[in-house]
Amino acid sequence: MRSTPNIPVTLEEIKAVIDYYYDEGTFWWRKTISRSVVAGKQAGHFREKEGRMTLGYRGMLFDAAELAIFLHTGRIPEFPVKFRDGNPRNLKFSNLVEDVIW
């Protein structure tokens, strides 16, 4: 599963509600938005069927690895994001790499 290539929210908007700790590979909610989205709670859900972590915000579902690159670099990945160690639960920035398709 991939998020849309054009994320329909701004980097500033995402950073206002989600913290990404690149050295730990974790996401945390900064603001309480609903009963299930509470400030200080870890964000994201691992989807076994797809084998990917996702985060939901404003009715949209984002691939966590792509969102990590967006939050850390400010740019939307052009290619699918792969995991250097093969573990899709390891979202540390150093473990993420764009899989350039030739």
N, C-alpha and C positions, 0 to 999 in steps of 0.2 A: 504494500500500500504506500502510495506517495501522496504528500500534500500537493496542493496546486502549485505550479511554478511561480505564480504571482500571488504572494501572500497578501490578502486584502486588508491587512492592518499594518500600521507603521511600526518601525523598530521601537520608537519611543513609547507607543501604546503597549506593546508586548513587554518592554522593560519596566513599565509602570506596574504591571500585575504579576510578572514572573521573574524570579531570580534564577540564573543558571550558574552553578558553581563548576566551572570548566575543569578544575583539578580533581573534583570528586565525581563529576558526571551526573549531578543531581539537579532537579528543578524544584523550586519552592514557591508557593503562592505568596505574594507580597500584600495582596488586598483580599478582604472577604468580599466575594461576589454573590455567593449563594450558600445554602446550607452545606453543600458538598465541597465548595471551593472556599476554604477558610485560610486567612492569613496565617503563615507559619506552618501550614500543612504541606507535605511533599506532594508535588504535582506529577501527573502522568499515570498511565496504566499500560501494563505489558499485555499485548494482544497475542495470545498463544497461536491462534490460527495463522496470523500474518508473520509472527516471529519478530515483531517490532514494538517499541514503546511509542505510545501516542499521548497527546495532550489535547483536550478539548477546550475551546475558548470561543465565545460569541457564536455558538452553533457550528463552529468549524472544527475539524479534526486535523491536527498537525502531526507529522512524523517527528518524533523527538530528536532524532539525529540531525535532520535538516534544520529544525528549530534551534538546536545547539549551535550549528554553524552560523545561522542568521544572527543569533544573539551575541555570539562571540566576535564575529567579524563584521557584521552589519550588511552582509550580502547574502542573497538567496542562492543556494547551491544550484549549479547548472546540471549536474549529473547525480545519479543515485548515490547515496552515502553508504559506504561499506565500513566494516569494523576490522581494524588491523589484526586483532586477536580472534576474530570470528565470533565474538560474543555480543549479540545485539542488546544485551542488558548493560554492557559497559559503555556508557555515554561520555566518558572522559574525552575532552577535546583531542588529546594526543592519540586517542584510539580511532578517531573518525577520519575517513579519507573519501574523497569523491572518486567514484568509479568512472573514469573517463571512457566513454564508448567510442570506439574507432569505426 
